[in-house]
Structures are given as C-alpha cells and as structure tokens.
Amino acid sequence: MKKLIATLSNIWKIEDLRARILFTLFCLLVYRIGSFIVLPGVNHAALQNHADKGGLLGLLNMFAGGSFSRASIFALGVMPYISASIVVQLLGIAVPYFQKLQKEGESGRMKLNQTTRYLTIGITLLQAVGFAKSQITPESKMMVEPLFTISTMFVLTAGTMFVMWLGEKITDKGIGNGISLIIMVGIIAQLPFSLISEFSSRMGGQGGLIPFIVEIVALFLVVMFTILIVQGVRKIPVQYAKKIVGNKQYGGVRQYIPLKVNAAGVMPIIFAQAIMFVPAYIGQLLPNVQSSFLSSLSNGTSLTYNVTFAVMIILFTFFYTAITVNPMQMADDMKKNGGFVPGIKPGLATGEYIDAIISKITLPGSIFIAIIAILPSIAIVMGVNSQFAHFYGGTSLLILVGVVLDTLQQIESHLLMRHYDGLMKTGRIKGRSPVTADSAI
C-alpha cells in the first residue's frame, strides 16, 4: 500500500506527466458525454433490439461504448477509422505506391495518415447512410425522410471525425495511444452494468453467491493468461561488430530482437468474426437454402461454430503475421548496421533463421488466441450472462489488456526518466503496440 501511495505521489509530482494524464482524462470525459447526446428523430427501441441481438451490430456497439444502441452523435465511434487503417495497411502490402510511402519516413507517414483520413470520411458517409435508413420504418416514411438521412449522415460523419481528432490529441498531448484508449473506455464502460446484471441474476435464484465468486476468480485467471500471451516474446541475440572512431569504440555489444508470440494482435479475431457473420446473413437473405450446418454456423455457442472460428483464427494469425513481419527485411537491416546472430551467417541465412523461429512461436500463439476468442461462448454455455461473458475473452479482452499495458509502460517510462522508481518493485512493464486502430488497429 505504501508503495502504491508513493508511486501515485511521484506521478503527481512530475508536472508534464500530471498535465498529460489530466488532459487524457478530460478528452475521455468529453467522449463519454458525447456518447449520450442522441440524434433527433430516431427509433431508439428498434435500434436497441438490433444491438442486443449481437452479431456485427453488437460488436460495433461494444466498440462504440454503447453509443450505437443509444443512437448518439458518436454512434459509429472509431470503427470507420479502424477500417480505413486496415485498408491502407493492406494496400501497403499489395500496391507499390503505398509500399514506397511506407519507406519514405516521416513524409510518407504523413501522406498515409492523410489518405487514411480521407478514406475514413468515405467509409463513415456510407455507414451513416445505412444507419439512417435503419431508423426509417414504414410508419415513419414522410416527406422529411431525405432530410433526416442527409442530416444524420453529416452529424455522424462529423462525430466520427471529432472522435478521431480527440484520439490524435490524446496521442500528441496526453498519455497512451488515443484511439486505443477511446476504444478501451467504450468497452470498459459496459463492465459495471454487466457485473451488476450478472450479480443480480445469480442472487435472484440462478446459483447464488458461490457461482458468482467462481466467475470472478475465473475472469481474473483469464486476464492473467491473456497478459502472458500479450507480453510473451522470444528474444533472438544479436551481436554488433566493433567500430573504433578516434578514441571511441562503437558497437561490440549484444542486443536482442524481441519477436512477439502474438505478433498479429486482435486482427485474426476481427477477420474471422467478419467471415463468421456471413452464414447468418445468408440465412436471413435466402431462407430457402437454410440447412442444419448453416444454422450451426450461425449459432455462436454451437460446437461447429467455435471449432470453425478457432481454425480460422489460427489460419489468419499465420497470414497476418506473414504479411506484417518481414524476416528478410530484418536480416538486411541487421547486415547494413553490422549486426549478426551468433552462429548464423548474415543475410539470407539470418532471414531464414528468423522466419523459422517466427513460425515456431506463431503456432502456440495462434492456438492460445483461438482459445481466448472462444472463451466467451464457453462461458455462455456454462451459464454466464451473455453480456458479462464478452469480458472473458475475444477482441474486447485483448484490447483492454494491450492498451492498459501500453499506457502503464509509458507512465513508467516518465517515472524512470526522472529517476523515480517504476510502477513495480521488481522488473519492468513490457508494453506493446496495442491492437487497435493505429496499428490496425
């Protein structure tokens, strides 16, 4: 307890860190207030029913912190920006022009960011039109329908761009990754209501206090397991050649390349979830082609759905890791800087060595991520409320853990720079780029 009080005191003593934290909290407060400002003329009950059914709308509502179900001005949240970031990142793999921009340093990054913003506006306009159309029922079709659609389109687009601007301001003047923090706050805002709902249902005759305590302990263990996966790395030793310039010696020290066990982050889960929504939509559009297999793929708690979901996550993990981690580029960079892996020839042999290690650690990492992804379904089968079960795994848990660790790591860096103790008595908090929008996310 004394250590915690001393750490908080040290954080408050650092003027720059204190200002950054307060600015971050202010921006997040503005975002949460805006999430309760609703659009005029919408059918809230109908939208709530859609959001509560789960699926793609339920996922969007979770990332937006409930703004979607409340039909607020921030209803679309940062999801259009995330989609645009993913598209630009994939273009950087397939299109030579975007590959060139990625290699141009700061100027190229600014051009890519500008392209992402323009693409965000386009995606938001399309999603806003769909959102507006979903609010127009046969009974409400009037002469003002076009006006409602246009006004909703502009308000939602402005809301998304404002949220994106808030995220960028947090990144520049606050603490942590702004877009990631906005997503995290939206997810964690639903935790108290889910916890109260689960406690009420248990105390209302569905098992009592003991099962609720077991659920909390299980959730704690799942979070610890997720932290291990997020922070897990395989270190490859790298030796740099000695260089003597004048009377000074450069290089000659051993460093490490940390290869993450989960280099793909939550992207495999997002891709797999997007594809797993297809059978449900096929069943809605073409009810005549409905079959028992198609029905089982539409049921999130069925064995067929979860096995297929887990296999797709494993495949997408290998795919996304392959397109985002370039062992040959890493080997070339080491060779240019006079670095080499002890016992391995520089160049092609080093690239093949790194690629083999990545393949070995990606398999267990992908299996663990698949297990985390299907844990909510297992929790629902075990009798946990579906709203509370979402916190047992999946995209939400990985985002929460990744963002919290990254933010704590930045706070600890500020403390250590000013010769204060870190946040922990032993060891260091190993942050990572959270799997959210800016790392596409």
C-alpha positions as CSV (number, residue, x, y, z in Angstrom):
1,M,0.0,0.0,0.0
2,K,2.8,2.4,0.9
3,K,4.5,1.6,-2.5
4,L,1.2,2.4,-4.3
5,I,0.8,5.7,-2.5
6,A,4.5,6.6,-3.1
7,T,4.1,5.9,-6.8
8,L,1.0,8.0,-7.2
9,S,2.7,10.8,-5.3
10,N,5.7,10.6,-7.7
11,I,3.3,10.7,-10.7
12,W,1.6,13.8,-9.3
13,K,5.0,15.5,-8.7
14,I,6.0,15.3,-12.4
15,E,4.3,18.3,-13.9
16,D,4.5,17.1,-17.5
17,L,3.1,13.7,-16.7
18,R,0.4,15.2,-14.5
19,A,-0.7,17.5,-17.3
20,R,-0.7,14.7,-19.8
21,I,-2.9,12.4,-17.5
22,L,-5.3,15.2,-16.8
23,F,-5.6,16.1,-20.5
24,T,-6.2,12.5,-21.3
25,L,-9.0,12.2,-18.7
26,F,-10.6,15.4,-19.9
27,C,-10.7,14.2,-23.5
28,L,-12.1,10.8,-22.5
29,L,-14.8,12.6,-20.4
30,V,-15.7,14.7,-23.5
31,Y,-16.1,11.5,-25.5
32,R,-18.3,9.8,-22.9
33,I,-20.5,12.9,-22.6
34,G,-20.9,13.0,-26.4
35,S,-21.8,9.3,-26.4
36,F,-25.1,10.2,-24.6
37,I,-26.1,13.0,-26.9
38,V,-28.7,11.4,-29.2
39,L,-29.7,12.1,-32.7
40,P,-33.2,13.6,-33.2
41,G,-35.9,11.5,-34.8
42,V,-34.6,8.0,-34.4
43,N,-36.3,4.9,-33.3
44,H,-34.3,4.0,-30.1
45,A,-36.3,0.9,-29.2
46,A,-35.8,-0.7,-32.7
47,L,-32.1,0.1,-32.6
48,Q,-31.7,-1.3,-29.1
49,N,-33.3,-4.6,-30.3
50,H,-30.8,-4.8,-33.2
51,A,-27.8,-4.1,-31.0
52,D,-28.9,-6.6,-28.3
53,K,-29.1,-9.4,-30.9
54,G,-25.3,-9.5,-31.1
55,G,-23.6,-10.1,-34.4
56,L,-21.9,-7.3,-36.3
57,L,-24.2,-4.6,-34.8
58,G,-23.5,-5.9,-31.3
59,L,-19.7,-5.9,-32.0
60,L,-20.0,-2.3,-33.3
61,N,-22.0,-1.3,-30.2
62,M,-19.4,-2.8,-27.9
63,F,-16.5,-0.8,-29.6
64,A,-18.6,2.4,-29.5
65,G,-19.2,2.0,-25.8
66,G,-23.0,1.7,-26.2
67,S,-23.2,4.8,-28.4
68,F,-24.6,2.8,-31.3
69,S,-27.6,1.4,-29.3
70,R,-28.2,4.9,-27.9
71,A,-28.1,6.4,-31.4
72,S,-25.8,9.1,-30.2
73,I,-23.7,11.5,-32.4
74,F,-20.8,9.2,-31.8
75,A,-22.7,6.1,-32.8
76,L,-20.2,4.9,-35.3
77,G,-17.3,5.6,-33.0
78,V,-13.8,5.0,-34.4
79,M,-14.8,1.9,-36.4
80,P,-14.6,3.7,-39.8
81,Y,-11.1,4.9,-38.9
82,I,-10.1,1.4,-37.9
83,S,-11.5,0.0,-41.2
84,A,-9.6,2.7,-43.2
85,S,-6.4,2.0,-41.3
86,I,-6.7,-1.7,-42.1
87,V,-7.4,-1.0,-45.8
88,V,-4.3,1.4,-46.0
89,Q,-2.1,-1.2,-44.3
90,L,-3.2,-3.9,-46.7
91,L,-2.6,-1.5,-49.6
92,G,0.9,-1.1,-48.3
93,I,1.5,-4.8,-48.9
94,A,-0.1,-5.1,-52.4
95,V,0.3,-1.6,-54.1
96,P,3.9,-0.4,-54.9
97,Y,2.9,3.3,-54.4
98,F,1.9,2.7,-50.8
99,Q,5.0,0.5,-50.3
100,K,7.1,3.4,-51.4
101,L,5.3,5.8,-49.0
102,Q,6.0,3.4,-46.1
103,K,9.7,3.6,-46.8
104,E,9.8,7.4,-47.1
105,G,10.0,8.0,-43.3
106,E,8.1,10.9,-41.7
107,S,6.9,12.4,-45.0
108,G,5.5,9.1,-46.2
109,R,3.8,8.5,-42.9
110,M,2.1,11.9,-43.1
111,K,0.8,11.1,-46.6
112,L,-0.5,7.7,-45.4
113,N,-2.3,9.4,-42.5
114,Q,-3.9,11.9,-44.8
115,T,-5.1,9.1,-47.1
116,T,-6.5,7.2,-44.0
117,R,-8.4,10.3,-43.0
118,Y,-10.0,10.8,-46.5
119,L,-10.9,7.1,-46.6
120,T,-12.4,7.4,-43.1
121,I,-14.7,10.1,-44.3
122,G,-15.8,8.0,-47.3
123,I,-16.5,4.9,-45.1
124,T,-18.3,7.0,-42.5
125,L,-20.6,8.5,-45.0
126,L,-21.6,5.1,-46.3
127,Q,-22.1,3.7,-42.9
128,A,-24.0,6.8,-41.8
129,V,-26.5,6.4,-44.7
130,G,-27.1,2.8,-43.7
131,F,-27.6,3.9,-40.1
132,A,-30.1,6.5,-41.1
133,K,-32.0,4.0,-43.3
134,S,-32.3,1.6,-40.4
135,Q,-34.2,4.2,-38.4
136,I,-36.8,4.7,-41.1
137,T,-39.8,2.4,-40.6
138,P,-42.8,2.1,-42.9
139,E,-44.9,4.1,-40.4
140,S,-42.3,6.9,-40.4
141,K,-41.9,7.4,-44.2
142,M,-42.7,11.1,-44.7
143,M,-41.6,14.0,-46.8
144,V,-38.8,14.7,-44.3
145,E,-37.1,11.3,-44.9
146,P,-34.4,12.6,-47.3
147,L,-33.7,15.5,-44.9
148,F,-33.4,13.1,-42.0
149,T,-31.0,10.9,-44.0
150,I,-28.8,13.8,-45.0
151,S,-28.7,15.4,-41.6
152,T,-27.9,12.1,-39.9
153,M,-25.1,11.4,-42.4
154,F,-23.4,14.7,-41.8
155,V,-23.8,14.6,-38.0
156,L,-22.4,11.1,-37.7
157,T,-19.5,11.9,-40.1
158,A,-18.7,14.9,-38.0
159,G,-19.0,12.9,-34.8
160,T,-16.6,10.2,-36.1
161,M,-14.0,12.8,-37.3
162,F,-14.3,14.6,-33.9
163,V,-13.6,11.3,-32.1
164,M,-10.7,10.6,-34.3
165,W,-9.4,14.2,-33.6
166,L,-9.7,13.5,-29.9
167,G,-7.7,10.3,-30.2
168,E,-4.9,12.1,-32.1
169,K,-4.8,14.9,-29.5
170,I,-4.5,12.3,-26.7
171,T,-1.6,10.7,-28.5
172,D,0.2,14.0,-29.0
173,K,-0.5,15.8,-25.7
174,G,-1.8,13.0,-23.4
175,I,-0.6,9.6,-22.3
176,G,-1.0,6.4,-24.3
177,N,-2.5,5.7,-27.7
178,G,-5.5,8.0,-28.1
179,I,-7.6,5.8,-30.5
180,S,-6.8,2.7,-28.4
181,L,-7.8,4.5,-25.1
182,I,-11.1,5.6,-26.7
183,I,-12.0,2.0,-27.7
184,M,-10.9,0.8,-24.2
185,V,-13.0,3.3,-22.4
186,G,-16.0,2.4,-24.5
187,I,-15.6,-1.3,-23.7
188,I,-14.8,-0.9,-20.0
189,A,-17.8,1.5,-19.6
190,Q,-20.1,-1.5,-20.0
191,L,-18.3,-3.7,-17.4
192,P,-20.1,-2.2,-14.3
193,F,-23.5,-2.7,-15.8
194,S,-22.6,-6.3,-16.9
195,L,-21.2,-7.1,-13.5
196,I,-24.3,-5.8,-11.7
197,S,-26.6,-7.7,-14.1
198,E,-24.7,-10.9,-13.5
199,F,-24.7,-10.4,-9.7
200,S,-28.4,-9.7,-9.7
201,S,-29.2,-12.8,-11.8
202,R,-27.1,-15.0,-9.6
203,M,-28.6,-13.7,-6.4
204,G,-32.1,-13.9,-7.9
205,G,-32.1,-17.6,-7.9
206,Q,-29.5,-18.7,-10.5
207,G,-26.9,-20.3,-8.3
208,G,-26.3,-17.8,-5.5
209,L,-23.1,-16.1,-4.4
210,I,-20.7,-19.0,-4.8
211,P,-21.0,-19.3,-8.6
212,F,-20.6,-15.5,-8.9
213,I,-17.4,-15.7,-6.9
214,V,-16.2,-18.6,-9.1
215,E,-16.9,-16.5,-12.2
216,I,-14.9,-13.5,-10.8
217,V,-11.9,-15.8,-10.0
218,A,-12.2,-17.4,-13.5
219,L,-12.2,-13.9,-15.1
220,F,-9.1,-13.0,-13.1
221,L,-7.3,-16.1,-14.2
222,V,-8.3,-15.4,-17.8
223,V,-6.9,-11.9,-17.6
224,M,-3.6,-13.1,-16.2
225,F,-3.4,-15.7,-19.0
226,T,-4.1,-13.0,-21.6
227,I,-1.3,-10.8,-20.1
228,L,1.1,-13.6,-20.5
229,I,0.2,-14.0,-24.2
230,V,0.3,-10.3,-24.9
231,Q,3.7,-9.8,-23.3
232,G,5.2,-13.1,-24.5
233,V,8.3,-12.7,-26.6
234,R,11.1,-14.8,-28.0
235,K,14.4,-13.0,-27.8
236,I,17.0,-13.5,-30.6
237,P,20.5,-12.4,-29.6
238,V,22.2,-10.0,-32.0
239,Q,25.9,-9.1,-31.9
240,Y,27.1,-5.9,-33.4
241,A,30.6,-5.5,-34.8
242,K,33.1,-3.2,-33.1
243,K,33.9,0.1,-34.7
244,I,36.6,2.4,-33.4
245,V,36.3,6.0,-34.4
246,G,39.0,8.1,-32.9
247,N,39.4,7.2,-29.3
248,K,35.8,5.9,-29.0
249,Q,34.5,2.4,-29.6
250,Y,31.1,1.8,-31.1
251,G,29.2,-1.5,-31.2
252,G,30.5,-4.7,-29.9
253,V,27.6,-5.2,-27.6
254,R,24.9,-7.9,-27.6
255,Q,21.3,-6.9,-28.0
256,Y,18.1,-8.8,-28.7
257,I,15.3,-8.8,-31.2
258,P,12.1,-9.5,-29.3
259,L,9.7,-11.5,-31.5
260,K,6.2,-11.4,-30.1
261,V,4.3,-14.6,-29.6
262,N,1.2,-12.8,-30.7
263,A,2.5,-10.5,-33.4
264,A,-0.9,-10.3,-35.2
265,G,-2.8,-8.9,-32.2
266,V,-6.6,-9.0,-32.5
267,M,-6.6,-8.7,-36.3
268,P,-7.1,-12.5,-36.8
269,I,-10.1,-12.4,-34.5
270,I,-11.6,-9.4,-36.3
271,F,-11.1,-11.0,-39.7
272,A,-12.5,-14.4,-38.5
273,Q,-15.5,-12.7,-36.9
274,A,-16.3,-10.8,-40.1
275,I,-16.4,-14.0,-42.1
276,M,-18.4,-15.9,-39.4
277,F,-21.2,-13.3,-39.8
278,V,-21.7,-14.4,-43.4
279,P,-23.7,-17.6,-42.7
280,A,-26.2,-15.7,-40.6
281,Y,-26.7,-13.1,-43.3
282,I,-27.1,-15.8,-45.9
283,G,-29.8,-17.4,-43.8
284,Q,-31.6,-14.0,-43.5
285,L,-31.4,-13.2,-47.2
286,L,-32.0,-16.7,-48.5
287,P,-34.2,-18.6,-46.0
288,N,-34.8,-21.4,-48.6
289,V,-31.2,-22.5,-48.5
290,Q,-31.1,-22.8,-44.8
291,S,-29.6,-26.1,-43.5
292,S,-28.6,-27.6,-40.2
293,F,-25.0,-27.0,-40.9
294,L,-25.6,-23.4,-41.9
295,S,-27.8,-22.9,-38.8
296,S,-25.0,-24.3,-36.6
297,L,-22.5,-21.9,-38.1
298,S,-24.9,-19.1,-37.2
299,N,-25.1,-20.2,-33.6
300,G,-22.3,-18.6,-31.6
301,T,-22.5,-21.3,-28.9
302,S,-22.5,-24.4,-31.1
303,L,-19.5,-26.7,-31.4
304,T,-19.4,-26.3,-35.2
305,Y,-19.2,-22.5,-35.0
306,N,-16.5,-22.5,-32.3
307,V,-14.3,-25.1,-34.0
308,T,-14.6,-23.3,-37.3
309,F,-14.0,-20.0,-35.6
310,A,-10.9,-21.3,-33.9
311,V,-9.4,-22.8,-37.1
312,M,-10.0,-19.6,-39.0
313,I,-8.2,-17.6,-36.2
314,I,-5.2,-19.9,-36.4
315,L,-5.0,-19.5,-40.2
316,F,-5.5,-15.8,-40.1
317,T,-2.8,-15.5,-37.4
318,F,-0.2,-17.1,-39.7
319,F,-1.5,-15.0,-42.7
320,Y,-1.4,-11.7,-40.9
321,T,2.0,-12.4,-39.2
322,A,3.4,-13.3,-42.7
323,I,2.3,-10.0,-44.2
324,T,3.3,-7.7,-41.3
325,V,6.6,-9.3,-40.2
326,N,9.3,-9.4,-42.8
327,P,12.3,-11.6,-41.7
328,M,14.3,-10.8,-44.8
329,Q,14.0,-7.1,-44.2
330,M,15.0,-7.6,-40.6
331,A,18.1,-9.6,-41.7
332,D,19.0,-6.9,-44.3
333,D,18.7,-4.1,-41.7
334,M,21.0,-6.0,-39.3
335,K,23.5,-6.6,-42.0
336,K,23.6,-2.9,-43.0
337,N,24.2,-2.0,-39.4
338,G,26.9,-4.5,-38.8
339,G,24.8,-6.9,-36.8
340,F,24.6,-10.7,-36.9
341,V,23.1,-13.6,-35.0
342,P,25.9,-15.6,-33.3
343,G,26.4,-18.8,-35.2
344,I,24.3,-17.7,-38.2
345,K,25.6,-16.2,-41.5
346,P,24.4,-12.7,-42.2
347,G,21.9,-12.1,-45.0
348,L,19.8,-14.9,-46.4
349,A,20.7,-17.5,-43.7
350,T,19.7,-15.0,-40.9
351,G,16.4,-14.3,-42.6
352,E,15.6,-18.0,-42.9
353,Y,16.6,-18.5,-39.2
354,I,14.3,-15.6,-38.1
355,D,11.5,-16.9,-40.3
356,A,11.8,-20.4,-38.8
357,I,11.6,-19.0,-35.2
358,I,8.5,-16.9,-36.1
359,S,6.8,-20.0,-37.5
360,K,7.5,-22.0,-34.3
361,I,6.2,-19.3,-31.9
362,T,3.3,-18.3,-34.1
363,L,1.6,-21.8,-33.8
364,P,1.3,-21.9,-30.0
365,G,0.4,-18.1,-30.0
366,S,-2.4,-18.7,-32.6
367,I,-3.8,-21.6,-30.6
368,F,-3.8,-19.5,-27.4
369,I,-5.5,-16.6,-29.2
370,A,-8.1,-19.0,-30.6
371,I,-8.8,-20.3,-27.0
372,I,-9.2,-16.8,-25.8
373,A,-11.6,-16.0,-28.6
374,I,-13.9,-18.9,-27.9
375,L,-13.9,-18.4,-24.1
376,P,-17.0,-16.1,-24.2
377,S,-19.0,-18.9,-25.9
378,I,-17.8,-21.4,-23.3
379,A,-18.8,-19.0,-20.6
380,I,-22.3,-18.6,-22.0
381,V,-22.7,-22.4,-22.2
382,M,-21.6,-22.6,-18.6
383,G,-24.5,-20.3,-17.6
384,V,-22.8,-16.8,-17.6
385,N,-24.9,-13.9,-18.8
386,S,-24.1,-13.2,-22.4
387,Q,-23.3,-9.5,-21.7
388,F,-20.8,-10.4,-18.9
389,A,-19.4,-13.3,-20.9
390,H,-17.9,-11.0,-23.5
391,F,-15.3,-9.9,-21.0
392,Y,-14.0,-13.5,-20.7
393,G,-12.1,-13.2,-24.0
394,G,-12.3,-12.2,-27.6
395,T,-11.4,-8.9,-29.1
396,S,-12.5,-6.8,-26.1
397,L,-10.2,-8.5,-23.6
398,L,-7.2,-8.4,-25.8
399,I,-7.8,-4.7,-26.5
400,L,-8.2,-4.0,-22.8
401,V,-5.0,-5.8,-21.8
402,G,-2.9,-4.4,-24.6
403,V,-4.0,-0.8,-24.0
404,V,-3.6,-0.9,-20.3
405,L,-0.1,-2.4,-20.5
406,D,1.0,0.1,-23.1
407,T,-0.3,3.1,-21.1
408,L,1.3,1.8,-17.9
409,Q,4.6,1.3,-19.8
410,Q,4.5,5.0,-20.9
411,I,3.8,6.2,-17.4
412,E,6.7,4.0,-16.1
413,S,9.0,5.5,-18.7
414,H,8.2,9.0,-17.5
415,L,9.0,7.9,-13.9
416,L,12.3,6.2,-14.8
417,M,13.4,9.2,-16.9
418,R,13.2,11.4,-13.8
419,H,15.0,8.8,-11.6
420,Y,11.9,7.7,-9.8
421,D,11.1,4.0,-9.1
422,G,8.9,2.3,-11.6
423,L,5.4,1.1,-11.1
424,M,6.6,-2.3,-9.8
425,K,9.1,-3.3,-7.2
426,T,10.8,-5.8,-9.4
427,G,11.0,-6.0,-13.2
428,R,9.6,-3.6,-15.8
429,I,6.3,-3.4,-17.5
430,K,6.8,-4.5,-21.1
431,G,4.4,-2.5,-23.2
432,R,3.4,-3.4,-26.7
433,S,1.7,-1.6,-29.6
434,P,-1.9,-2.2,-28.7
435,V,-4.1,-3.8,-31.3
436,T,-6.2,-1.0,-32.0
437,A,-6.6,1.5,-34.7
438,D,-3.1,2.9,-35.2
439,S,-1.5,-0.5,-35.5
440,A,-4.6,-1.6,-37.5
441,I,-5.8,-1.1,-35.3
